[in-house]
Amino acid sequence: MDVLKQSPAQPPQPRRPPMKPFILTKDAVQAKVFGAGYPSLPTMTVDDWYEQHRRKGCLPDQGIPQSAADVDAEEREREEKERREEEEDEEALQKARDWDNWKDTHRRGYGNRKNMG
């Protein structure tokens, strides 16, 4: 311990003034360092895109629902078609009945239990 106390004291380091923080702003330096921030700059505005597609006539429906009568008619037509297919297809009807009977006699999870601890 005495050795440590006897060692010559190091001269104190000169105090440096604290470094001033700097911020890159939106100027040429920032553009040079970071680029645009995404792979490429846009080639057209949203309005240009909309106008181009409007001229072609291929705009999406924009989520505007069809009239309620049209939707109901389509729904009824689809249900009617399914009902006709079920009634006409006796084989599918028999298969559905057999599957329902099998489910009545076999509980859920019945079957290959080999790998189930």
ABEGO torsion letter per residue (X at the ends): XAAAAABBBBBBBBBBBBBBBBBBBBBAAAAAAAEAGBABBBABBAAAAAAAAAAAGABBAGGBBBBAAAAAAAAAAAAAAAAAAAAABAAAAAAAAAAAAAAAABBBGBEBAAABX
